[in-house]
């Protein structure tokens, strides 16, 4: 990192106040490009959590009674501040998480779009009047805020994912306690800072850090919390869902994926390679919708592998702050270990390394962009999400064969397909079991579109009108 200094300010944000933990306890924040500690992250105590719960309880009634128009004004002002501060937010994210500065800065701008979109959508949270069969009776269907929300977000998109939760909840009229990942505290705190500076009433948003299991169990059990939103692994999501079910609290769960990519023999190979490689190695492959399992028609398999391997090998890997970096480090040493284990296991089962395959020597958590060809289903990586810069291939010949392969796993978050046949595009879109499918297209995220999965990839959606609806309840009023 040289002379570069960390610009984040890890703090708790509780009841509108910026401060440390009541116990003074912190944990080290590590720069993944250097392995060096760059700050201390305050760990919330039970007293701190009680204060946050009291804050949202107090803020709940005034915020839900604030008109959608006035809530929108604050969200719009915050979005403007996010754009003005995008360069700063981007640097904080890169030093915490590792992704290239261009990606981090673009993520900050995307967050502003999310807040703007939900600000507008909140003004269209319509109810309806249902015609009555009884004279003089009016049936009203109303949409109301569900109440205080406990939200939990991961480290891979440390501004985008919190933005989806915070913007939708605040727009709907719900106060929030969010626990972002301790590996990337400053990124979410910059969102809170923009909202605070935009005039968000005290207590409507609270940000805490600490031991994930302790915080999640304590917040979910509290009678103050009425809704849970979680993005992370399927294992943790199932555990939190059980805790929420014990309290009869609704959840939105955006969990793990293992996205299949189907490339038919009539596909535009150059387009498929260009889009897929860019999507696969963005954020060092640490993306739940990253294309990973490439099912390639036997007629084009070898040509695709050759082109894709060349694209992977051409990527410049390095510190995310360097202007020429196209892929940064993995977020933590655990991911480096996981990559080595999965690649070793795949090779033991007969897979061929077509590109990359090794850690990069030196400081930081760097790994080569990797492509493994002809990987059998017996390999771990065909069954477990790698969450790193590894793509794997298999061959297929028939439509039914590849559909069965793509749907084989319990995951159902994202999927992709490439074909120039309109008829085949329609058939594959219908046949694949996933919450999101890109056909000759790789970008599946946007403020205006739903983001979520099926099967063990979770339930509910973030983004789109569905994202707002997750924070609203339906009330029926019969008025005579």
C-alpha positions as CSV (number, residue, x, y, z in Angstrom):
1,X,0.0,0.0,0.0
2,X,3.0,2.2,0.4
3,X,2.1,5.8,1.5
4,X,-1.7,5.3,1.0
5,X,-3.7,5.8,4.2
6,X,-7.1,4.4,5.2
7,X,-9.8,7.1,5.1
8,X,-12.6,5.2,6.9
9,X,-13.7,6.0,10.4
10,X,-15.1,2.7,11.9
11,X,-17.6,3.7,14.6
12,X,-21.0,2.5,15.9
13,X,-23.9,4.7,14.8
14,X,-26.6,4.4,17.5
15,X,-29.5,6.8,18.1
16,X,-28.0,9.3,15.8
17,X,-24.7,9.3,17.7
18,X,-21.2,8.3,16.3
19,X,-19.2,6.6,19.0
20,X,-17.1,3.6,20.0
21,X,-18.3,0.5,21.9
22,X,-19.4,1.0,25.5
23,X,-16.7,-1.5,26.5
24,X,-14.0,0.0,24.3
25,X,-13.5,-3.4,22.6
26,X,-12.3,-3.5,19.0
27,X,-11.0,-5.9,16.4
28,X,-8.4,-5.3,13.7
29,X,-9.5,-4.2,10.3
30,X,-7.2,-5.8,7.7
31,X,-6.3,-4.5,4.3
32,X,-6.5,-7.6,2.0
33,X,-3.9,-6.3,-0.4
34,X,-1.2,-6.0,2.3
35,X,-2.3,-8.1,5.3
36,X,-1.7,-5.0,7.5
37,X,-4.1,-3.8,10.2
38,X,-5.4,-0.4,9.2
39,X,-8.0,0.4,11.9
40,X,-10.0,-0.9,14.8
41,X,-13.6,-1.9,14.5
42,X,-15.8,-1.3,17.6
43,X,-17.6,-4.3,19.0
44,X,-21.1,-3.6,20.2
45,X,-21.9,-4.8,23.7
46,X,-25.4,-6.0,24.8
47,X,-25.9,-2.5,26.3
48,X,-25.1,-1.0,22.9
49,X,-27.6,-3.3,21.2
50,X,-30.2,-2.4,23.8
51,X,-29.6,1.2,23.0
52,X,-30.1,0.6,19.3
53,X,-33.3,-1.4,20.0
54,X,-34.6,1.5,22.1
55,X,-33.7,3.9,19.3
56,X,-35.7,2.1,16.6
57,X,-38.6,1.6,19.0
58,X,-38.7,5.3,19.7
59,X,-38.2,6.3,16.1
60,X,-40.8,3.8,14.7
61,X,-44.0,5.8,15.1
62,X,-42.7,9.2,14.0
63,X,-41.0,7.6,10.9
64,X,-44.0,5.5,9.8
65,X,-46.1,8.6,10.1
66,X,-43.7,10.7,8.0
67,X,-45.2,11.0,4.6
68,X,-43.7,9.1,1.7
69,X,-43.0,12.5,0.1
70,X,-40.9,13.7,3.0
71,X,-39.1,10.3,3.4
72,X,-38.3,10.6,-0.3
73,X,-36.7,14.0,0.1
74,X,-34.3,12.7,2.7
75,X,-33.3,9.7,0.5
76,X,-32.8,11.9,-2.5
77,X,-30.6,14.3,-0.5
78,X,-28.6,11.3,0.7
79,X,-28.2,10.0,-2.8
80,X,-26.8,13.4,-3.9
81,X,-24.3,13.2,-1.1
82,X,-23.3,9.7,-2.1
83,X,-22.5,10.8,-5.6
84,X,-20.5,13.8,-4.4
85,X,-18.5,11.5,-2.1
86,X,-18.2,8.5,-4.5
87,X,-14.5,8.8,-4.9
88,X,-14.0,8.8,-1.1
89,X,-16.4,5.9,-0.6
90,X,-14.7,4.0,-3.3
91,X,-11.3,4.3,-1.7
92,X,-12.7,3.2,1.7
93,X,-14.2,0.1,0.0
94,X,-11.1,-0.8,-1.9
95,X,-8.9,-0.6,1.2
96,X,-11.3,-2.7,3.2
97,X,-12.4,-5.2,0.6
98,X,-9.7,-5.2,-2.1
99,X,-11.7,-4.7,-5.4
100,X,-10.3,-2.3,-8.0
101,X,-11.0,1.3,-7.3
102,X,-13.0,1.7,-10.5
103,X,-15.4,-1.0,-9.3
104,X,-15.7,0.4,-5.8
105,X,-16.4,3.9,-7.1
106,X,-19.0,2.6,-9.5
107,X,-20.6,0.7,-6.6
108,X,-20.9,4.0,-4.7
109,X,-22.7,5.6,-7.7
110,X,-24.9,2.6,-8.0
111,X,-25.9,3.0,-4.3
112,X,-27.1,6.5,-5.0
113,X,-29.3,5.1,-7.8
114,X,-30.7,2.6,-5.4
115,X,-31.7,5.4,-2.9
116,X,-33.2,7.5,-5.6
117,X,-35.2,4.7,-7.0
118,X,-36.7,3.6,-3.7
119,X,-37.4,7.3,-2.8
120,X,-39.6,7.5,-5.9
121,X,-41.1,4.0,-5.5
122,X,-42.2,4.7,-1.9
123,X,-44.6,7.3,-3.3
124,X,-46.3,4.5,-5.2
125,X,-46.9,2.0,-2.5
126,X,-50.5,1.9,-3.5
127,X,-53.4,0.1,-1.7
128,X,-56.7,-0.5,-3.5
129,X,-60.4,-0.3,-3.1
130,X,-62.2,-3.7,-3.7
131,X,-65.8,-3.4,-5.0
132,X,-68.3,-4.7,-2.4
133,X,-71.4,-6.9,-3.0
134,X,-73.0,-5.1,-0.1
135,X,-74.4,-1.6,-0.7
136,X,-72.8,1.1,1.4
137,X,-69.7,-1.0,2.3
138,X,-66.3,-0.1,1.2
139,X,-63.4,-2.6,1.2
140,X,-60.0,-0.9,1.6
141,X,-56.7,-2.7,1.2
142,X,-53.9,-0.7,2.8
143,X,-50.1,-1.0,2.6
144,X,-48.3,-0.2,5.9
145,X,-44.7,-0.3,7.2
146,X,-43.9,-3.7,8.8
147,X,-41.9,-2.0,11.6
148,X,-38.3,-2.1,12.9
149,X,-35.9,-4.2,10.8
150,X,-32.8,-6.1,11.7
151,X,-30.6,-6.4,8.6
152,X,-27.3,-8.3,8.1
153,X,-25.0,-7.8,5.1
154,X,-21.8,-9.4,3.9
155,X,-18.4,-8.1,2.8
156,X,-18.4,-8.7,-0.9
157,X,-20.5,-5.7,-2.0
158,X,-20.3,-3.6,1.2
159,X,-22.2,-0.6,-0.1
160,X,-24.6,-2.1,-2.6
161,X,-26.1,-4.8,-0.4
162,X,-26.6,-2.5,2.6
163,X,-28.1,0.1,0.3
164,X,-30.8,-2.3,-1.0
165,X,-31.8,-3.1,2.6
166,X,-31.6,0.3,4.1
167,X,-33.1,2.3,1.1
168,X,-36.1,-0.1,0.8
169,X,-36.8,-0.2,4.5
170,X,-36.5,3.5,5.1
171,X,-38.6,4.3,2.0
172,X,-41.3,2.0,3.3
173,X,-41.3,3.7,6.6
174,X,-39.3,1.2,8.7
175,X,-36.4,2.1,11.0
176,X,-33.4,-0.2,10.7
177,X,-30.6,-1.7,12.8
178,X,-28.0,-3.1,10.4
179,X,-24.9,-5.2,11.1
180,X,-22.6,-5.0,8.2
181,X,-19.6,-7.3,7.9
182,X,-16.8,-6.5,10.3
183,X,-14.3,-6.9,7.4
184,X,-15.8,-3.8,5.6
185,X,-17.2,-1.4,8.2
186,X,-16.5,1.9,6.7
187,X,-18.3,1.3,3.5
188,X,-21.7,1.0,5.1
189,X,-20.9,3.7,7.6
190,X,-20.5,6.1,4.7
191,X,-24.1,5.4,3.7
192,X,-25.2,6.1,7.2
193,X,-23.1,9.3,7.2
194,X,-24.8,10.5,4.0
195,X,-28.2,9.8,5.5
196,X,-27.3,11.5,8.7
197,X,-26.1,14.6,6.9
198,X,-29.2,14.5,4.7
199,X,-31.4,15.0,7.8
200,X,-32.5,11.5,8.7
201,X,-34.1,11.7,12.1
202,X,-32.1,10.3,15.0
203,X,-32.6,6.6,15.7
204,X,-34.2,5.7,12.3
205,X,-30.9,4.0,11.2
206,X,-28.4,2.3,13.5
207,X,-25.2,0.6,12.5
208,X,-23.5,-2.0,14.8
209,X,-20.6,-4.4,14.6
210,X,-19.6,-7.4,16.7
211,X,-19.7,-11.2,17.0
212,X,-22.2,-12.1,14.2
213,X,-23.9,-15.0,16.1
214,X,-24.3,-13.0,19.3
215,X,-25.8,-9.9,17.5
216,X,-28.1,-11.8,15.2
217,X,-29.5,-14.0,18.0
218,X,-30.1,-11.0,20.3
219,X,-31.7,-8.8,17.7
220,X,-33.9,-11.5,16.2
221,X,-35.2,-12.5,19.6
222,X,-36.1,-8.9,20.5
223,X,-39.9,-8.1,20.4
224,X,-38.9,-4.7,19.0
225,X,-37.8,-6.2,15.7
226,X,-40.5,-7.1,13.2
227,X,-38.6,-8.1,10.1
228,X,-35.3,-9.8,9.2
229,X,-33.2,-9.3,6.1
230,X,-30.1,-11.3,5.5
231,X,-27.6,-11.7,2.7
232,X,-24.9,-14.4,3.1
233,X,-24.3,-18.1,3.1
234,X,-27.0,-20.7,2.9
235,X,-25.8,-22.3,6.2
236,X,-26.1,-19.1,8.2
237,X,-29.3,-18.1,6.4
238,X,-31.0,-21.3,7.4
239,X,-29.9,-20.8,11.0
240,X,-31.3,-17.2,11.1
241,X,-34.5,-18.3,9.4
242,X,-35.0,-20.9,12.2
243,X,-34.5,-18.2,14.8
244,X,-36.9,-15.9,13.1
245,X,-39.5,-18.6,12.7
246,X,-39.5,-19.2,16.4
247,X,-40.6,-15.6,16.8
248,X,-43.0,-15.7,13.8
249,X,-41.0,-12.9,12.1
250,X,-40.9,-12.7,8.3
251,X,-37.6,-12.9,6.5
252,X,-35.9,-11.9,3.2
253,X,-33.1,-14.4,2.6
254,X,-30.6,-13.8,-0.3
255,X,-28.3,-16.8,0.1
256,X,-25.6,-18.7,-1.8
257,X,-25.5,-19.6,-5.5
258,X,-23.6,-21.7,-7.9
259,X,-24.6,-20.2,-11.2
260,X,-24.7,-22.4,-14.3
261,X,-23.7,-21.0,-17.7
262,X,-25.1,-22.8,-20.8
263,X,-23.4,-22.1,-24.1
264,X,-25.1,-23.7,-27.0
265,X,-23.4,-24.6,-30.3
266,X,-25.0,-21.6,-32.1
267,X,-23.9,-19.0,-29.6
268,X,-21.7,-16.0,-30.4
269,X,-18.6,-17.3,-28.7
270,X,-16.7,-14.0,-28.6
271,X,-19.7,-12.3,-26.9
272,X,-20.2,-15.2,-24.5
273,X,-16.5,-15.2,-23.5
274,X,-16.3,-11.4,-23.2
275,X,-19.4,-11.1,-21.0
276,X,-18.8,-14.2,-19.0
277,X,-15.1,-13.5,-18.2
278,X,-15.8,-10.0,-17.2
279,X,-18.7,-11.2,-14.9
280,X,-16.7,-14.2,-13.5
281,X,-13.6,-12.3,-12.4
282,X,-15.3,-9.0,-11.3
283,X,-14.7,-8.6,-7.6
284,X,-12.3,-11.6,-7.8
285,X,-15.3,-13.9,-8.4
286,X,-16.6,-13.1,-4.9
287,X,-20.2,-12.6,-6.1
288,X,-23.2,-14.8,-5.4
289,X,-24.4,-14.5,-9.0
290,X,-21.0,-15.1,-10.5
291,X,-21.0,-17.4,-13.5
292,X,-19.2,-20.5,-12.4
293,X,-20.4,-23.9,-13.9
294,X,-19.9,-23.6,-17.6
295,X,-21.8,-26.2,-19.6
296,X,-20.4,-26.0,-23.1
297,X,-21.8,-27.8,-26.1
298,X,-19.3,-30.4,-27.2
299,X,-18.9,-28.8,-30.6
300,X,-17.6,-25.6,-29.2
301,X,-16.1,-26.6,-25.8
302,X,-12.5,-26.5,-26.8
303,X,-12.7,-23.2,-28.7
304,X,-14.5,-21.6,-25.8
305,X,-12.0,-22.8,-23.3
306,X,-9.1,-21.5,-25.4
307,X,-10.7,-18.0,-25.7
308,X,-11.8,-17.9,-22.1
309,X,-8.4,-19.0,-20.8
310,X,-6.8,-16.2,-22.9
311,X,-9.1,-13.6,-21.4
312,X,-8.4,-14.9,-17.8
313,X,-4.7,-14.9,-18.4
314,X,-4.7,-11.3,-19.7
315,X,-6.2,-9.8,-16.5
316,X,-3.9,-7.6,-14.5
317,X,-4.1,-8.7,-10.8
318,X,-2.9,-6.3,-8.1
319,X,-3.7,-3.8,-5.4
320,X,-7.1,-2.3,-6.1
321,X,-5.8,1.2,-5.8
322,X,-3.4,0.8,-8.7
323,X,-4.8,2.3,-11.9
324,X,-4.0,-0.7,-14.1
325,X,-5.5,-3.4,-11.8
326,X,-8.4,-5.4,-13.2
327,X,-8.8,-7.9,-10.4
328,X,-7.9,-7.3,-6.7
329,X,-7.1,-9.6,-3.9
330,X,-9.5,-12.1,-2.2
331,X,-11.1,-10.5,0.8
332,X,-9.4,-12.7,3.4
333,X,-6.9,-15.6,3.8
334,X,-9.8,-18.0,4.3
335,X,-10.7,-17.6,0.6
336,X,-7.1,-18.3,-0.5
337,X,-7.1,-21.6,1.5
338,X,-10.5,-22.5,-0.1
339,X,-9.2,-21.9,-3.6
340,X,-6.2,-24.1,-3.1
341,X,-8.3,-26.9,-1.6
342,X,-10.9,-26.8,-4.3
343,X,-8.5,-26.7,-7.2
344,X,-6.4,-29.5,-5.7
345,X,-9.5,-31.6,-5.2
346,X,-10.6,-31.0,-8.8
347,X,-7.3,-31.9,-10.2
348,X,-7.3,-35.1,-8.2
349,X,-10.6,-36.0,-9.8
350,X,-9.2,-35.4,-13.3
351,X,-9.8,-31.8,-14.0
352,X,-7.4,-29.9,-16.2
353,X,-6.1,-26.4,-15.3
354,X,-6.5,-24.3,-18.5
355,X,-5.5,-21.0,-16.9
356,X,-4.2,-19.9,-13.6
357,X,-4.6,-22.3,-10.7
358,X,-2.2,-20.8,-8.1
359,X,-1.8,-18.1,-5.4
360,X,0.3,-15.1,-6.4
361,X,3.4,-14.8,-4.2
362,X,4.0,-11.8,-2.0
363,X,1.9,-9.8,0.4
364,X,-1.9,-9.9,0.3
365,X,-4.5,-12.5,-0.6
366,X,-3.9,-12.6,-4.4
367,X,-5.0,-15.6,-6.6
368,X,-4.7,-16.1,-10.3
369,X,-7.9,-16.0,-12.4
370,X,-8.5,-19.7,-13.0
371,X,-10.2,-21.9,-15.5
372,X,-10.6,-25.6,-14.9
373,X,-11.7,-27.7,-17.9
374,X,-13.6,-31.0,-18.0
375,X,-14.4,-31.1,-14.2
376,X,-16.5,-34.1,-13.1
377,X,-19.4,-33.9,-10.8
378,X,-17.5,-35.8,-8.2
379,X,-15.2,-32.7,-7.6
380,X,-16.1,-30.5,-4.7
381,X,-16.2,-27.4,-6.8
382,X,-19.0,-28.8,-8.9
383,X,-21.1,-29.0,-5.8
384,X,-19.9,-26.2,-3.5
385,X,-19.9,-22.5,-4.4
386,X,-16.2,-21.5,-4.8
387,X,-16.8,-17.8,-4.2
388,X,-13.6,-16.9,-5.9
389,X,-11.9,-16.5,-9.3
390,X,-12.5,-20.0,-10.5
391,X,-14.6,-21.1,-13.5
392,X,-15.2,-24.7,-14.4
393,X,-16.4,-26.5,-17.5
394,X,-18.3,-29.6,-18.6
395,X,-19.4,-30.8,-22.0
396,X,-23.0,-31.5,-23.1
397,X,-24.8,-32.6,-26.3
398,X,-28.6,-32.4,-25.8
399,X,-30.9,-29.8,-24.4
400,X,-32.5,-32.1,-21.8
401,X,-29.0,-33.2,-20.7
402,X,-27.8,-29.7,-20.0
403,X,-31.0,-28.6,-18.2
404,X,-30.7,-31.6,-15.9
405,X,-27.1,-30.7,-15.2
406,X,-27.8,-27.0,-14.6
407,X,-30.7,-27.8,-12.2
408,X,-28.8,-30.6,-10.4
409,X,-27.8,-28.5,-7.3
410,X,-30.1,-27.2,-4.5
411,X,-29.1,-23.7,-5.4
412,X,-31.2,-21.5,-7.6
413,X,-30.0,-17.9,-7.5
414,X,-28.7,-16.9,-11.0
415,X,-28.1,-18.7,-14.3
416,X,-27.0,-17.7,-17.8
417,X,-27.4,-19.0,-21.3
418,X,-26.0,-18.1,-24.7
419,X,-27.8,-18.9,-28.0
420,X,-28.8,-17.1,-31.2
421,X,-32.1,-19.1,-31.4
422,X,-35.1,-17.3,-30.1
423,X,-37.0,-20.6,-29.6
424,X,-34.1,-22.1,-27.6
425,X,-33.8,-18.9,-25.5
426,X,-37.5,-19.1,-24.6
427,X,-37.2,-22.8,-23.7
428,X,-34.1,-22.5,-21.6
429,X,-35.6,-19.5,-19.8
430,X,-38.6,-21.6,-18.9
431,X,-36.6,-24.7,-17.9
432,X,-33.9,-23.4,-15.6
433,X,-34.7,-23.3,-11.9
434,X,-33.3,-19.9,-10.8
435,X,-34.6,-16.6,-9.5
436,X,-32.7,-14.7,-12.2
437,X,-31.6,-15.7,-15.7
438,X,-29.5,-13.8,-18.1
439,X,-29.8,-14.9,-21.8
440,X,-27.0,-13.4,-24.0
441,X,-26.7,-10.9,-21.1
442,X,-24.7,-11.0,-17.8
443,X,-25.8,-8.0,-15.7
444,X,-28.6,-9.1,-13.4
445,X,-28.6,-6.3,-10.9
446,X,-30.4,-2.9,-10.9
447,X,-32.5,-0.8,-8.6
448,X,-35.6,-1.4,-10.7
449,X,-35.3,-5.2,-11.0
450,X,-35.9,-7.9,-8.4
451,X,-32.9,-9.7,-7.0
452,X,-33.4,-13.0,-5.3
453,X,-33.4,-16.8,-5.6
454,X,-35.3,-20.0,-5.2
455,X,-34.6,-23.4,-3.6
456,X,-31.8,-23.1,-1.1
457,X,-30.7,-19.7,-2.5
458,X,-33.3,-18.1,-0.4
459,X,-36.7,-16.4,-0.7
460,X,-38.0,-12.9,-1.2
461,X,-36.4,-10.2,-3.4
462,X,-34.4,-7.1,-3.0
463,X,-34.7,-4.4,-5.7
464,X,-37.7,-3.6,-7.8
465,X,-41.2,-3.2,-6.5
466,X,-40.7,-6.6,-4.8
467,X,-37.9,-5.1,-2.7
468,X,-40.2,-2.4,-1.3
469,X,-43.1,-4.9,-0.7
470,X,-40.8,-6.9,1.6
471,X,-41.1,-4.1,4.2
472,X,-44.8,-3.6,3.9
473,X,-47.8,-5.4,5.4
474,X,-51.3,-5.6,4.0
475,X,-54.2,-4.4,6.1
476,X,-57.8,-4.9,5.0
477,X,-60.4,-2.5,6.3
478,X,-64.1,-3.1,5.8
479,X,-66.0,0.2,6.3
480,X,-69.8,0.3,6.4
